[in-house]
Each structure stands twice: as C-alpha cells, then as structure tokens.
Amino acid sequence: MPTSIGEPPEEDIFVTIVRGLGRARMNRKAIKVLDLVSHFNKDPSLEICKSILDVLVKENIDLARDIYRKKMMGCGVHRDNYTFGILMKGFCLTNRIADGFKLLTLMKSQGIKPNIVIYKTLICSL
C-alpha cells in the first residue's frame, strides 16, 4: 500500500501526526506512528521518538519508559539531552524523584552530559 502513494512522507509529517494525537488526548495511539513509519521501510528518527515520548509522559511515565526501552533502544535511535529531559519531566511530574536520580546516573554512565534544563527540572521537583 505505501508504494502506491509515491515517496514516503518526511519526518515532519509523522511528528505533526504525533502532536495532533497528543492534543486530541489520543496519547496511546501515538505509539502506532512507529508502525506507520516502518510501513514505509524507514526507521523512526530521533525527532519522531522524542515527540512520542513527550506525548506519553503526560499520561503515563511507565508506558513512556517502556516505549523508550523497547522501541527507541531496540531500533538503535541515539539518545540526547532532550530525550532524557522528557523522561526527567515525566518522573518529576509524577513525584518519582528517585527514578529521576537514577536517570541522571544512567546519563552520566552513557557519557551524556546533563544540561541545565535536566538539573533544573530535578531541583524544582525537590
């Protein structure tokens, strides 16, 4: 089916779909965008994954963390400060400060230097 429409959509289209689903409070359906991307024989980009995480942390941090572990890490998407900042926001919104500190330790062990936003999010939640 995807070959019948020509060129696959740009990553911005998928990000827009995810954000629209988030605004419509259809957060769990945003996960299906990963499957939609794979229908076009493309790997999900970091931007698509970050958009999905951002939508999911507002509803369920455990689901967001699970998607991060299984989908993002599973398909080899590299992580950055923004990705970890989204997860940190989710932990702090749900008052799971200990998990936030574990995330900080994980970042450092993977050679990712936490930025000021990550520290500020954690400090403000204390």
N, C-alpha and C positions, 0 to 999 in steps of 0.2 A: 504493500500500500504506500509507504513513504516514497518509493521511487517514482510513483505516478505524479507527484507534485513538483518534480524537478529538484533543485538544490535544497539541501537541508536548511532549516531556519538558523539564523545567527543566534548566538548565546543570549543576546539581549531579549529576544522573544521569549525564551524559556524563563529568564529572570522576571520578566513582566508577568508571565502567567503565574509564577510562584507568588509574587507580591499581590496580584489580584485575588488569588485564592486566600491569602492571608487576610486581606481586607474584607473578604466575604465570610470570614471565620470558618473557612473550609481547610483548616490547617493540615489535617491528616491527608487530604487529597494532594497536597503539595509534594508529598513523597512520591507520588505516581509520576511526577515530572521526570524523575530519574529514569523510569522505564520508557517514557516518551522519548527522551534523548537517545537511549540505546536503540530504539526502533530506527533511528536514522544512522545507525552504525557509528555513533560518536560516543566518546567518553564524556561524562559530565565534567564541566570545568569547575575550577575553584569558585568562581562567581556564582554559578548555579547552586552549588552545595552550600555556600555561605548564605544565600537567600533562603534556602530551605531551612537551614538551622535557625536563622533569625525568626522565621515564621513559627517554627516548632517550639522554641524556648518559651514563647509567650503562653503556650498551652500546657506543655508537658516536658520538663527538662530531662526526664528519664528517657522519653522517646527520642528527643534530640540527641542525647548522648549515645543512644543505641544506633541511630542513623549515622552519627559521626563515626562510630567504631566499625560498623558493618559495611556501610556503603562508601563513605569517604575514604577510610583507610583501606578498604577492600579493593577499591578501584585505583588506588595509588595517587589520589589527589593530594598534593602537598598542602601543608597547613601553614598558616601565617598568624601574625598577631591578631588580625581582625577575627579570624576563626576562633581563636582561643578567647578573645574578648566577648564574642557572642555566648560561648559556653559559660564564661565567668558571670556574665549578666544573668543568665538563667539560674545559676547556683545562688547568686546573691538575691535575686528576686524571690526565691523560694526559701531563703534563710538557711541555706546549706553551706555555711561558711567553711566548714572543714573540707568539703569537697572542692571549694574554691582554692584553698591552700594546697590540696593535692594536685589540682590542675596547674597551679603555679610551679610546683615541684616538677611535674611532668614536662612543662615547657622548658624549664632550665635543663633537664636531663636530655632533652632532644636538641639542645643548642639554640633554642629560640629565646631571644632576649625580650622579656616582658616590657611593654611600653607603659607610659604614664597612665593611659586610659585603663589598663588592666589593674594597675595598682590602685588607682582612684576608685574604681568600681568596688574592689575588695575592701578598701579602707572605709568607704562610705557605708558599706553594708554592716560594718562592725558597730 
